[in-house]
Structure formats: C-alpha cells, structure tokens
Amino acid sequence: MGERTFFVLVQAAQEKEAARRILRELPRAKLARRAKGKVVFSFAGDVSELAKLSWAQGLYILAAHFDDVGRDRAAVDVLAAQVAQADIEQALGVWAKLAGMAAPDSFSLEVTRAGLHGFSSFDVERAVTGLVARKRGWKPVAEGAALVMRVEIYSDEALLSVKLPVGNKDEGGRMKDEGGRRDSGGAAALCCLILAAAMSVGARGQAEQKAVCAMCGREVDGTQPVTVADFGQGTTLRYDNLACALKDMALRMATSLAEATCPVSLKVLKVIRTGIKWTADPPTARFMLLKEGMFAFASQKEFIQFLARNADAAKQRPKPLTLRQALAVIGKPPPRASPR
Ligand SMILES: [Zn+2]
C-alpha cells in the first residue's frame, strides 16, 4: 500500500509525547511535522495498524490540498466546489476499511480557519455541507455522523482530511469532539501545508501537486523538509534537505534562518547565517550527509539513535558533522538548477 499522510490531534503540549507514541506503535511511520496540537506523519503499512492510535483525540488522513482558494467571500463557493469535486477515494478507502462499511450514509464537517478572511468558518461549513450532501448523497447530521470530514483553511490554502474511526470516543470523555475547534490560531498546524503540498493530490495519474526544493527542484518528500527565511526579502522557501538549504543560504545577501525538525527528538533545529557567520541552534546539532541529502539532529546522541533505527542510513557510514564540517563538506555552492 502506498505511503499516505496522516495526522493526530492531541492536547497542546502533548505533541512530543504523541510523536514518540506514534513511532513506538507504528515503527514504520515517518514523522513529518509537529505543530500546536497536531502531529503529522506518513505511513505505508497496513491501515488496520492505525487502530493503535485510538488514544489520540482524532486521527485523520489527508485527502486533498487546495491552493489559491482566495480570502474574500467568493472563496467560500470556490472552496465548496473544490471539496465537493475532490478525488478523495483513497482516503475514503482507508476510512471504509477501518469503519467496516462500504460507504458512509451520513457525514458532518469540521472547519478551522487561520488568517484573515472575508468569511467565517460557519459560512464554509454551511456551503461545503450543502454541496457535499447534494453531490455525494450523504446525509448531513450534527452528531453521530458515520463520516467526519475536516477542512482547515490557512490564508488562501485549504486542506481536506477525513477522520478515521479508530475508537477515539471516550477515554474519560476528553477525547470527544475536540477536533472541531473553530478559528484556531494561526500557529496551529501551518505544518501540514508543506506536507500536503508535497503529497500527491488524488490518485490514478491525475495532475499532482508537489512542493519542489527551491534549490535543486527535487520533490520535497517529507523526510526532513527544511524552510529558510530570508530576512532581506521577507520570503520563506522550502528545500528537500539541508544541503540544498545551506547552499542557497550561502548565496543570499541578507541574514537567513533555516529550520528543520530533528527526526528523533522533534526539536526544531536552526541554522542562522549573518554575513560570514554561521550558527547552529542548539550548538550541539550534528549533521549527517547521505546520498539522499543532508540531515540534522539536535545532538550526537540523536544522530546515533537515528542510525540504530535506520539500516539504510547506517550502511552509508555517515559521520556526525558539526556545522562547520557540514559547510565544508557541501563546498562551493553549485549553479542554481532550474526547477523541473
Ligand atoms: Zn534540493
């Protein structure tokens, strides 16, 4: 079964523990991003294993990603049409397996929104619910829906996901229905934008939307995506790995900051360049060069832990490099390849 993108919702400040638990229970899962109240991961194994995550407030599979939805009132209808027409059959297939039903007879919608818009979450909920009910023939219900869909709006992009029925019902009553918080703050889950862009939308050879590395044009596959903020231009760019990010930073005039998530501790690692000065935060950060690219860890210990878990990486016998060594290994920045 192909790799898919999932996320769990947890209480704020529980993300790190949740991420550890996901890796413990699904050793084949790959953590992608962590944001407030949310842990995103990809998983290619048997979907029945996902039932192990029933402790989460909610487990979701990403179904589609929409760009350029817009921010004004007209965006509501644009988004409703996109959701109603989206090819979400893969996600529904996973849902059906876990639900033990071929198709849902009823549904409800969760909507969250972050950013400035000329509409409310409620406007979206009403429009999307109406159109999905007409197009799919599912009955919209307020409670006890067979299928729960979730629309998350970030600025002018939106994500559509499907809640998976893995018994996230009780556990003290806490777990229920907390995923539906409305208008959650902008800090929540900007995370999965990157990931969703990287994941293919729809199956069967449809046009796919992927994020590509700003340096080499390779797809950002979620292994250890890196973002770089250029404070001169006020832009943020994405890279498939740190080697590309550092090469590009070396070419920039202004102060720039790269951020990546350590795949072991999920700490956010930073590399800052100001003029000729490069700084790693934390200073204990170690870098690993593989044929796949450069990866960063919060410490040498985590580098070793990672190799213990990843035979493919260990086979390449990488060394734990300091930032200085890592920069030396990358050498002179090559000419910029044009993406695609
Ligand atoms: Zn690259």
Residues whose N, C-alpha, C, O or C-beta is under 5 A from the ligand:
A	BS01	ZN	C213 M215 C216 G217 R218 D240 N241 C244
